[in-house]
């Protein structure tokens, strides 16, 4: 599977660890940056990641920042991205099964590398449940007309 990964400066170490682990698992990893320790703005990398997934350049995405919150908001600005912020494997699996999430977000200051790998494994291994969930997922990419 081709997986794009991006972070801000706060999550560089976790990004490197997850990128290496994904490669070891046989996945093709597209590291979208950043590549240095200087301070960067997480929205720039969230938008870049969302575009990679939305365009089909990657099947899934991994978004990382200090808390995971800011970058997940940035990714979700793209209507074709469904980014779920998770901190344990059950939520990661449910994000895939129920919401067809195509991006997972995690906070480097809140989650350790081993738990992050467990979340990522659940996210990759869990298929979308389809059926009753599909109509709800379809609504996620549309702006409600009666809002």
Secondary structure by P-SEA (a helix, b strand, c coil): cbbbbbbccccaaaaaaaaaaaaaabbbbbbccccccccccaaaaaaaaaaaaaaccccccccccccaaaaaaaaaccccccccccccaaaaaaaaacccccbbbbbcccccaaaaaaaaaaaaacccccccaaaaaaacccccccc
